[in-house]
Amino acid sequence: MSISNLSHEQVKQLLAASHEAYQYSYVPYSRFPVGAAILTEPDAQGQRQIIKGCNIENASFGLAICAERVAITKAVSEGHRKFSAMAITAKHTAPCFCCGTCLQFIREFGAEIEIVFENPDGSVLHYKIGDMLPYAFTKDDLPEFAEEAG
């Protein structure tokens, strides 16, 4: 998909940050480093931030955490709740699509978040998270929130 709300410069910055992030991956078992970089919505001063994350493995494989969730967790722990876009790259695979858990995790913060992937030739793919996970479980599926919305 080629429709994007991001400037060419923003895409370049996000992809560069995600490449930098995978350099810090802790992947002694899979040797499959992945980086993610999430772009926050503008704050009260109009400033955006790029927050990076990398995947981190564990000898107990179920305890590993993907780069996308690390980036979002870091951002949320720093007070951010609204995001415009996320780039995801891997050292050995392009494009590097999200796992189902990460799709759901990203979708928690809005259907309009733009996800950016890089092809082997350097071209870029853009998707809205809502298009990647059209039937996400959201707060609207929880009775107390659905009643408030209605």
Beta strands, then each sheet from edge to edge (+ up, - down):
strand 1: 34-40
strand 2: 50-54
strand 3: 83-90
strand 4: 114-118
strand 5: 124-128
sheet 1: 2+ 1- 3+ 4+ 5-
end
